[in-house]
Amino acid sequence: MKFQKIASPIGLLLCVASIAMLLPALVDLAQRNSDSAIFLASALLTGGLGGVLFLGYRGEYSPWNRREGFVFVAASWFAMSFAGALPFVVSKVDMSLADAFFESVSGLTTTGSTVMSGLDQQAPGILLWRALLQWIGGVGIVVFSVFLFPFLKLSGQQLFALESSDTAERAFSRFEEYALRILAMYGLLTLGCTLTYNALGMSFFDAICHAMTTVSSGGYSTSDLSMAKFHSVPILWASTFFMFLAGAPFLVIMMVLSGRRRLFDVQIVWMLWIVAIAVVFIVVAMRLDQETVDFSRFSSIVFTVVSIMTTTGFGYEDYGLWPQAALAVIFLLTLLGGCSGSTAGGFKVSRLMVLIAICGQALRRMLYPNAVRSLKYGSSTVDSENVLDLTAFTALFLMTLAISTLALTLTGNDLQTALTASVTAVSNVGPGMGPIVGPVGNFASLGDADKIILSLGMLLGRLEVMSLVIFFLPRFWVD
């Protein structure tokens, strides 16, 4: 394996990060905040290192193999996470290395867990930087890298498959065209969400920051109160709409916009049904608990269900005070996640559908052992190789949750904190449950070891577990 071939595109990604750092520098400069110099210095350092890597190894043009692709995907996320942590360490926020790495990873993986408090008093540059990290991470660093590959004579198709859960049939002949359409639609959704938020009462700065963290399914806010800062039911419904779009398959939305199909996808139908059932169940649980559910409360319930299921993690009220039956639903939604091919994390609706189909087929075989039926996902047939991959992913996903939970209990955390923090990290949701990592808490009180464990869990979840676990196979490193 030639690591030199990976160094050059990593360098270009660091250059992208340095350019992004100039935006909060300009915002702080306009506000006459001294952090503008910090962001400028961080941009120069990151861009300088990226430029050295790119220029020093740009001659490595030989074709990549699949193993080198895995290494690049993992290295790109770690490199960008360390680069994203730099402003947190040297700015007025003055974070420790563990805190800064956790905040950066949480941003790039669009998890939304945070160690920061007092957001309403923070400088605008650092708030914008958090939103930018989620916006970049939402569309995927590897998709951004497609535009760098013409300089390196590399193909992005294989690398995107390693990073994304989108297993749908490619609708466009060239991957560069596919990636360009993703970015264009991503930008249009962000613009539309920004204008909507602004029209409904947010300041332009709040609107653009929340739009970036909405369409990325990220959940970082400019306030400790999250969406409760605005006390607006129309904003809740606008946010719900854009979060749902962000949790839907981007390929389907692109094909609808290009006129190639109608707005129908089996994943979207399932997600709608799951949201509807969850909302009804929570409303019934509240009514049985003698709680009033008026339109404002109903709006909050729908908002919370969509926020958790799409792994965005925005908050409006403390759902930790809801009835236990409602909390059980929220926990299950935290595990599930959105659709494949979206910015959402989690287990994914598509995998749940296939698992249910597998269970149904097994039960039918008990009744009709000689019957031969193919396994269906929508109108498509699922072959044995896909079933094997799903089984392996499910096992590794659950093992990751179990190992992370055990590790967090060994560092002194109670079981509720350890379990829900692990789930929210690997599913890239954001808030957990309980007084420490719940919707009104944050992760600042956890130890440095806890934050490193959860940071690795967030990266594992974002890279779909198997793309990192494969590095532990000795045969992976054998030429």
C-alpha positions as CSV (number, residue, x, y, z in Angstrom):
1,M,0.0,0.0,0.0
2,K,1.4,3.4,-1.0
3,F,0.3,6.0,1.6
4,Q,1.9,8.7,-0.6
5,K,-1.1,8.5,-3.0
6,I,-3.5,9.3,-0.1
7,A,-1.4,12.3,1.1
8,S,-2.1,14.5,-1.9
9,P,-6.0,14.4,-1.8
10,I,-5.9,14.7,2.0
11,G,-3.9,17.9,1.4
12,L,-6.5,19.3,-0.9
13,L,-9.2,18.5,1.7
14,L,-7.2,20.5,4.3
15,C,-7.1,23.3,1.8
16,V,-10.9,23.2,1.6
17,A,-11.0,23.4,5.4
18,S,-8.7,26.4,5.4
19,I,-11.0,28.2,3.0
20,A,-14.0,27.4,5.2
21,M,-12.2,29.0,8.1
22,L,-12.0,32.3,6.3
23,L,-15.8,32.7,6.6
24,P,-15.9,32.9,10.4
25,A,-12.8,35.0,10.3
26,L,-14.6,37.6,8.1
27,V,-17.7,37.5,10.4
28,D,-15.6,38.1,13.5
29,L,-13.7,40.8,11.7
30,A,-16.9,42.6,10.9
31,Q,-17.9,42.3,14.5
32,R,-14.4,43.5,15.6
33,N,-13.9,40.3,17.6
34,S,-10.3,39.2,18.2
35,D,-11.1,35.6,17.2
36,S,-10.9,36.8,13.6
37,A,-7.1,36.6,13.9
38,I,-7.4,33.1,15.4
39,F,-9.4,31.8,12.5
40,L,-7.1,33.5,10.0
41,A,-4.0,31.9,11.7
42,S,-5.8,28.5,11.7
43,A,-6.6,28.9,8.0
44,L,-3.0,29.7,7.2
45,L,-1.7,26.8,9.2
46,T,-4.2,24.3,7.8
47,G,-3.9,25.5,4.3
48,G,-0.1,25.5,4.5
49,L,0.0,21.9,5.7
50,G,-2.5,21.0,3.0
51,G,-0.6,22.7,0.3
52,V,2.6,20.9,1.4
53,L,0.9,17.5,1.2
54,F,-0.7,18.2,-2.1
55,L,2.4,19.6,-3.8
56,G,4.7,17.1,-2.2
57,Y,2.8,14.0,-3.3
58,R,0.9,15.2,-6.4
59,G,2.9,13.0,-8.7
60,E,1.4,9.8,-7.3
61,Y,-1.2,9.2,-10.0
62,S,-1.3,5.4,-10.2
63,P,-4.9,3.9,-9.9
64,W,-6.2,3.2,-6.4
65,N,-7.2,-0.2,-5.2
66,R,-10.2,-0.8,-2.9
67,R,-7.9,-1.0,0.2
68,E,-6.4,2.4,-0.5
69,G,-9.9,3.8,-0.9
70,F,-10.8,2.6,2.6
71,V,-7.7,4.2,4.0
72,F,-8.4,7.5,2.3
73,V,-12.0,7.6,3.5
74,A,-11.0,7.0,7.1
75,A,-8.0,9.3,6.9
76,S,-10.0,12.1,5.4
77,W,-12.5,12.1,8.3
78,F,-9.8,12.0,10.9
79,A,-7.7,14.7,9.2
80,M,-10.7,17.0,8.8
81,S,-11.7,16.3,12.4
82,F,-8.3,17.4,13.7
83,A,-8.4,20.5,11.4
84,G,-11.9,21.4,12.6
85,A,-10.7,21.2,16.3
86,L,-7.9,23.7,15.8
87,P,-10.1,26.9,16.1
88,F,-11.8,25.5,19.3
89,V,-8.4,25.1,21.0
90,V,-6.9,28.5,20.2
91,S,-10.0,30.7,20.3
92,K,-11.6,32.4,23.3
93,V,-13.6,29.2,23.9
94,D,-10.2,27.7,25.1
95,M,-11.2,24.0,25.0
96,S,-9.0,21.1,25.9
97,L,-7.8,18.9,23.1
98,A,-10.3,16.2,24.0
99,D,-13.2,18.7,24.1
100,A,-12.1,20.3,20.8
101,F,-11.8,17.0,19.1
102,F,-15.2,15.8,20.4
103,E,-16.8,19.1,19.2
104,S,-15.2,18.9,15.8
105,V,-16.1,15.2,15.3
106,S,-19.6,15.8,16.5
107,G,-19.9,18.6,14.0
108,L,-18.5,16.8,11.0
109,T,-20.4,13.6,11.7
110,T,-23.5,15.8,12.1
111,T,-24.1,14.2,15.5
112,G,-24.8,17.5,17.3
113,S,-23.6,16.5,20.8
114,T,-21.8,19.3,22.4
115,V,-19.5,20.3,25.3
116,M,-20.2,24.0,24.9
117,S,-22.6,26.0,27.0
118,G,-23.4,29.7,27.0
119,L,-23.9,29.7,23.2
120,D,-25.9,32.9,23.3
121,Q,-22.9,34.8,24.5
122,Q,-20.4,33.2,22.1
123,A,-18.7,35.1,19.3
124,P,-20.5,34.7,16.0
125,G,-17.4,33.3,14.3
126,I,-17.3,30.2,16.5
127,L,-21.0,29.6,16.1
128,L,-20.7,29.9,12.3
129,W,-17.7,27.5,12.4
130,R,-19.8,24.9,14.2
131,A,-22.6,25.2,11.6
132,L,-20.0,25.0,8.8
133,L,-18.6,21.8,10.2
134,Q,-22.0,20.2,10.1
135,W,-22.8,21.5,6.7
136,I,-19.6,20.1,5.2
137,G,-20.0,16.8,7.0
138,G,-23.6,16.5,5.9
139,V,-22.9,16.2,2.3
140,G,-19.9,14.1,3.0
141,I,-16.2,14.9,2.7
142,V,-15.8,12.2,0.1
143,V,-18.4,13.8,-2.2
144,F,-16.5,17.1,-1.9
145,S,-13.3,15.3,-2.8
146,V,-14.8,14.2,-6.1
147,F,-14.0,17.7,-7.4
148,L,-10.4,17.3,-6.3
149,F,-9.9,14.0,-8.2
150,P,-9.6,15.5,-11.7
151,F,-6.3,17.0,-10.4
152,L,-5.2,13.5,-9.3
153,K,-6.7,11.5,-12.1
154,L,-8.8,9.4,-9.7
155,S,-12.3,8.1,-9.8
156,G,-14.8,9.0,-7.0
157,Q,-17.4,6.3,-7.6
158,Q,-15.8,3.6,-5.5
159,L,-14.9,6.0,-2.7
160,F,-18.4,7.3,-2.4
161,A,-19.7,3.8,-2.0
162,L,-17.4,3.3,1.0
163,E,-18.7,6.4,2.7
164,S,-22.4,6.4,1.9
165,S,-25.2,4.0,2.6
166,D,-26.9,4.9,-0.7
167,T,-27.2,1.6,-2.5
168,A,-29.7,2.8,-5.0
169,E,-29.1,2.3,-8.7
170,R,-27.0,5.2,-10.0
171,A,-29.2,7.4,-12.0
172,F,-26.4,9.2,-13.8
173,S,-23.7,7.8,-16.0
174,R,-20.8,9.8,-14.5
175,F,-20.3,10.1,-10.8
176,E,-19.0,13.6,-11.1
177,E,-22.4,14.6,-12.5
178,Y,-24.1,12.8,-9.6
179,A,-22.0,14.5,-7.0
180,L,-22.5,17.9,-8.7
181,R,-26.3,17.4,-8.5
182,I,-26.1,16.5,-4.9
183,L,-24.1,19.6,-4.1
184,A,-26.5,21.8,-6.1
185,M,-29.6,20.4,-4.4
186,Y,-27.9,20.6,-1.0
187,G,-27.1,24.3,-1.7
188,L,-30.7,25.0,-2.9
189,L,-32.2,23.3,0.2
190,T,-29.9,25.4,2.4
191,L,-30.8,28.6,0.7
192,G,-34.6,27.7,0.8
193,C,-34.3,26.8,4.5
194,T,-32.4,30.1,5.3
195,L,-34.9,32.3,3.5
196,T,-37.8,30.4,5.2
197,Y,-36.3,30.8,8.7
198,N,-35.5,34.4,8.1
199,A,-39.1,35.1,6.8
200,L,-40.5,33.5,9.9
201,G,-38.6,35.7,12.3
202,M,-35.0,34.5,12.7
203,S,-32.2,37.0,12.2
204,F,-30.3,36.3,9.0
205,F,-27.3,35.0,11.0
206,D,-29.5,32.6,13.1
207,A,-31.3,31.6,9.9
208,I,-28.2,30.6,7.9
209,C,-26.6,28.8,10.9
210,H,-29.8,26.8,11.6
211,A,-30.4,26.1,7.9
212,M,-26.9,24.6,7.6
213,T,-27.5,22.4,10.6
214,T,-31.0,21.5,9.5
215,V,-30.3,20.2,6.0
216,S,-27.2,18.4,7.3
217,S,-29.3,16.7,10.0
218,G,-26.8,18.1,12.4
219,G,-28.7,20.0,15.1
220,Y,-26.1,22.5,16.3
221,S,-27.8,25.8,17.4
222,T,-26.7,29.3,18.2
223,S,-28.5,29.1,21.5
224,D,-28.5,26.7,24.5
225,L,-32.3,26.7,24.1
226,S,-32.0,25.4,20.6
227,M,-35.3,26.0,18.7
228,A,-37.0,27.0,21.9
229,K,-35.1,30.3,21.6
230,F,-37.6,31.5,19.0
231,H,-40.9,30.5,20.6
232,S,-42.4,30.0,17.2
233,V,-44.8,27.2,16.1
234,P,-44.4,28.2,12.4
235,I,-40.6,27.8,12.7
236,L,-41.1,24.4,14.3
237,W,-43.2,23.3,11.3
238,A,-40.7,24.8,8.8
239,S,-37.8,23.0,10.6
240,T,-39.8,19.7,10.6
241,F,-40.4,20.0,6.8
242,F,-36.7,20.6,6.0
243,M,-35.5,18.0,8.5
244,F,-37.8,15.4,6.8
245,L,-36.4,16.4,3.4
246,A,-32.8,16.0,4.8
247,G,-33.7,12.5,6.1
248,A,-35.1,11.4,2.7
249,P,-33.0,9.8,-0.1
250,F,-31.3,12.6,-2.0
251,L,-31.2,10.5,-5.2
252,V,-35.0,10.3,-5.2
253,I,-35.4,14.0,-4.6
254,M,-32.9,14.7,-7.5
255,M,-34.8,12.4,-9.9
256,V,-38.1,14.1,-8.9
257,L,-36.6,17.6,-9.6
258,S,-35.2,16.4,-12.9
259,G,-38.6,15.0,-13.9
260,R,-37.3,11.4,-14.1
261,R,-39.8,10.0,-11.6
262,R,-42.7,10.9,-9.3
263,L,-42.2,11.6,-5.6
264,F,-42.6,8.1,-4.4
265,D,-40.1,5.9,-2.7
266,V,-40.8,3.0,-0.4
267,Q,-38.3,4.3,2.2
268,I,-40.2,7.7,2.3
269,V,-43.5,5.9,2.7
270,W,-42.1,3.8,5.6
271,M,-40.6,6.9,7.2
272,L,-43.9,8.7,7.0
273,W,-45.7,5.8,8.6
274,I,-43.1,5.5,11.4
275,V,-43.4,9.2,12.2
276,A,-47.2,9.1,12.2
277,I,-47.3,6.0,14.4
278,A,-44.7,7.5,16.8
279,V,-46.6,10.8,17.1
280,V,-50.0,9.0,17.7
281,F,-48.4,6.7,20.4
282,I,-46.8,9.7,22.2
283,V,-50.0,11.7,22.1
284,V,-51.9,8.7,23.5
285,A,-49.3,8.2,26.2
286,M,-49.6,11.9,27.2
287,R,-53.4,11.8,27.3
288,L,-53.2,8.7,29.5
289,D,-50.8,10.6,31.7
290,Q,-53.5,13.4,32.0
291,E,-51.4,15.9,30.0
292,T,-53.0,18.4,27.7
293,V,-52.1,18.2,24.0
294,D,-53.0,21.4,22.3
295,F,-51.8,22.4,18.8
296,S,-48.6,23.9,20.2
297,R,-47.8,20.7,22.1
298,F,-48.7,18.6,19.1
299,S,-46.4,20.7,17.0
300,S,-43.6,20.1,19.5
301,I,-44.3,16.3,19.4
302,V,-44.1,16.1,15.6
303,F,-41.0,18.3,15.6
304,T,-39.3,16.1,18.2
305,V,-40.1,12.9,16.5
306,V,-38.8,14.1,13.1
307,S,-35.8,15.7,14.8
308,I,-34.8,12.4,16.5
309,M,-35.6,10.1,13.6
310,T,-33.6,12.1,11.1
311,T,-30.8,12.3,13.7
312,T,-30.9,16.1,13.6
313,G,-31.3,16.5,17.4
314,F,-32.8,19.9,17.6
315,G,-34.7,20.5,20.9
316,Y,-37.8,22.5,21.7
317,E,-38.9,21.1,25.1
318,D,-37.4,18.7,27.6
319,Y,-38.8,15.4,26.3
320,G,-37.0,13.8,29.3
321,L,-40.1,14.9,31.3
322,W,-42.5,13.0,29.0
323,P,-44.2,9.8,30.1
324,Q,-42.0,6.7,30.1
325,A,-43.9,5.2,27.2
326,A,-43.0,8.3,25.1
327,L,-39.4,8.0,26.1
328,A,-39.3,4.4,24.9
329,V,-40.5,5.6,21.5
330,I,-37.8,8.3,21.4
331,F,-35.1,5.8,22.3
332,L,-36.2,3.4,19.5
333,L,-36.2,6.3,17.0
334,T,-32.7,7.2,18.1
335,L,-31.6,3.8,17.1
336,L,-33.5,3.8,13.8
337,G,-32.4,6.9,11.9
338,G,-33.5,8.2,8.5
339,C,-33.3,6.9,4.9
340,S,-30.3,5.5,3.1
341,G,-28.8,8.1,0.8
342,S,-29.7,11.0,3.1
343,T,-27.7,13.2,5.5
344,A,-29.3,11.3,8.4
345,G,-27.4,8.7,10.5
346,G,-28.7,5.7,12.4
347,F,-29.5,2.1,11.4
348,K,-31.5,3.4,8.4
349,V,-35.1,2.6,7.4
350,S,-34.0,0.6,4.4
351,R,-32.2,-1.9,6.6
352,L,-35.2,-2.2,8.9
353,M,-37.4,-3.0,5.9
354,V,-35.0,-5.7,4.7
355,L,-34.8,-7.2,8.2
356,I,-38.5,-7.3,8.5
357,A,-38.7,-9.0,5.1
358,I,-36.1,-11.6,6.2
359,C,-38.2,-12.3,9.3
360,G,-41.3,-12.7,7.3
361,Q,-39.6,-15.1,4.8
362,A,-38.3,-17.2,7.7
363,L,-41.8,-17.4,9.2
364,R,-43.3,-18.4,5.9
365,R,-40.7,-21.2,5.5
366,M,-41.9,-22.6,8.8
367,L,-45.4,-23.0,7.2
368,Y,-44.3,-23.8,3.7
369,P,-40.8,-25.4,3.8
370,N,-40.8,-26.2,0.1
371,A,-42.0,-22.9,-1.2
372,V,-39.4,-20.8,-3.1
373,R,-39.8,-17.0,-2.9
374,S,-37.4,-14.3,-3.5
375,L,-36.7,-11.6,-0.9
376,K,-38.1,-8.2,-1.9
377,Y,-37.2,-4.7,-1.0
378,G,-39.9,-2.6,-2.6
379,S,-40.0,-3.8,-6.2
380,S,-36.3,-5.0,-6.1
381,T,-35.0,-8.4,-5.3
382,V,-32.5,-8.7,-2.5
383,D,-29.8,-11.3,-3.2
384,S,-28.0,-13.5,-0.7
385,E,-24.9,-11.2,-0.8
386,N,-27.0,-8.2,0.4
387,V,-28.5,-10.3,3.2
388,L,-25.0,-11.3,4.3
389,D,-23.9,-7.7,4.3
390,L,-26.9,-6.6,6.3
391,T,-26.5,-9.4,8.8
392,A,-22.8,-8.4,9.3
393,F,-23.6,-4.7,9.6
394,T,-26.4,-5.4,12.1
395,A,-24.1,-7.5,14.3
396,L,-21.3,-5.0,14.1
397,F,-23.6,-2.1,14.8
398,L,-25.0,-3.8,18.0
399,M,-21.5,-4.9,19.0
400,T,-20.2,-1.3,18.7
401,L,-23.1,-0.1,20.9
402,A,-22.4,-2.8,23.5
403,I,-18.6,-2.2,23.6
404,S,-19.1,1.6,23.8
405,T,-21.6,1.2,26.6
406,L,-19.4,-1.2,28.6
407,A,-16.4,1.2,28.1
408,L,-18.4,4.1,29.4
409,T,-19.6,2.2,32.5
410,L,-16.0,1.3,33.2
411,T,-15.1,5.0,33.4
412,G,-17.7,5.5,36.1
413,N,-20.9,6.5,34.2
414,D,-24.3,5.2,35.2
415,L,-26.0,2.7,32.8
416,Q,-28.6,5.2,31.4
417,T,-25.9,7.7,30.5
418,A,-23.5,5.1,29.1
419,L,-26.2,3.4,27.0
420,T,-28.0,6.5,25.6
421,A,-24.7,8.4,25.0
422,S,-23.4,5.4,23.0
423,V,-26.6,5.1,21.0
424,T,-26.7,8.8,20.2
425,A,-23.1,8.8,19.2
426,V,-23.1,5.7,16.9
427,S,-26.5,6.8,15.5
428,N,-25.2,10.4,15.1
429,V,-28.3,11.9,16.8
430,G,-27.0,14.3,19.4
431,P,-28.9,14.3,22.7
432,G,-29.2,11.2,24.9
433,M,-31.4,10.7,27.9
434,G,-31.0,11.5,31.6
435,P,-29.8,14.6,33.5
436,I,-26.3,14.5,32.1
437,V,-26.5,13.9,28.3
438,G,-30.3,14.5,28.0
439,P,-32.0,17.2,25.9
440,V,-31.3,19.9,28.4
441,G,-27.7,18.8,29.3
442,N,-24.5,18.4,27.4
443,F,-21.4,16.3,27.4
444,A,-19.0,18.7,29.1
445,S,-19.1,16.9,32.5
446,L,-17.9,13.6,31.0
447,G,-14.2,12.7,31.3
448,D,-11.7,13.0,28.5
449,A,-11.7,9.2,28.0
450,D,-15.5,9.3,27.7
451,K,-15.2,11.9,25.0
452,I,-12.6,10.0,23.0
453,I,-14.7,6.8,23.2
454,L,-17.8,8.7,22.0
455,S,-15.8,10.5,19.3
456,L,-14.7,7.1,17.9
457,G,-18.3,6.0,18.1
458,M,-19.5,9.0,16.1
459,L,-16.9,8.3,13.4
460,L,-17.9,4.6,13.3
461,G,-21.5,5.5,12.9
462,R,-20.9,8.1,10.2
463,L,-18.7,5.6,8.2
464,E,-21.2,2.9,8.6
465,V,-19.1,0.9,11.1
466,M,-17.7,-1.7,8.6
467,S,-15.5,0.9,6.8
468,L,-13.4,1.3,10.0
469,V,-13.8,-2.1,11.6
470,I,-12.1,-3.6,8.5
471,F,-8.8,-2.1,9.6
472,F,-8.7,-4.6,12.5
473,L,-8.4,-7.5,10.1
474,P,-4.7,-8.5,9.8
475,R,-5.3,-9.6,6.2
476,F,-6.3,-6.0,5.3
477,W,-2.6,-4.9,5.7
478,V,-1.2,-7.8,3.7
479,D,-0.2,-6.9,0.1
